[in-house]
Amino acid sequence: MIYPLRVQAIRSRGQNPRLYVSFPLALAAAIGLEPGDQVQWELLDRSELHLLRVQPPPALAKSKARQSSPKPT
């Protein structure tokens, strides 16, 4: 899925401009992102950023661990 958006600038008197990026609700729902979740940006190069959760929710952490663990033979 692709969600195009624009970066917005907020200019308050006496402060440096701040840039904001909105997060589409459909995308947030698809990955289980909730208000208050802590995230951080990872800069890969000048044209690519990754948004990472600081601490994934327990359900995501468990399912990710299951996917990455080797299957018994």
C-alpha positions in Angstrom: 0.0 0.0 0.0 1.1 3.5 -0.7 0.0 6.5 1.4 1.2 9.8 -0.1 1.4 12.8 2.3 3.1 16.1 2.7 5.4 17.3 5.4 3.9 20.3 7.2 5.8 23.2 8.7 4.5 24.8 11.9 5.9 28.3 12.5 5.3 29.8 16.0 6.4 33.3 16.8 9.9 33.3 18.5 10.5 29.6 17.8 12.3 27.7 15.1 9.9 26.1 12.5 9.0 22.5 13.3 8.2 19.8 10.7 5.3 17.4 11.1 4.5 14.2 9.3 1.0 12.7 9.7 0.4 9.0 10.0 -2.6 7.7 8.1 -5.1 5.9 10.4 -5.5 3.0 8.0 -1.8 2.3 8.1 -1.7 2.8 11.9 -4.5 0.3 12.3 -2.8 -2.2 10.0 0.4 -2.3 12.2 -1.4 -1.8 15.6 0.1 1.6 16.2 -1.6 3.4 19.2 -1.5 6.9 20.5 1.4 7.2 23.0 3.5 4.5 21.3 7.2 5.6 21.2 8.8 5.5 17.8 12.1 6.7 16.3 13.3 7.4 12.8 16.3 5.4 11.4 18.0 7.2 8.5 19.1 4.8 5.9 20.1 7.4 3.3 18.9 10.8 2.1 15.8 9.3 0.4 14.8 6.5 2.9 13.7 6.6 6.5 12.5 3.7 8.6 10.1 4.3 11.5 10.9 1.9 14.4 9.0 1.2 17.5 11.1 1.8 20.6 9.3 -1.1 22.4 6.9 -3.2 20.3 3.6 -4.3 21.8 3.9 -7.8 23.4 1.8 -9.5 20.7 4.1 -8.2 18.0 7.2 -9.1 19.9 6.0 -12.7 20.3 4.9 -13.2 16.7 8.2 -11.7 15.4 10.2 -14.0 17.7 8.3 -17.0 16.3 9.0 -15.9 12.7 12.7 -15.5 13.3 13.3 -18.7 15.4 14.4 -21.7 13.5 12.0 -24.6 13.1 12.9 -27.8 14.8 14.0 -30.6 12.5 
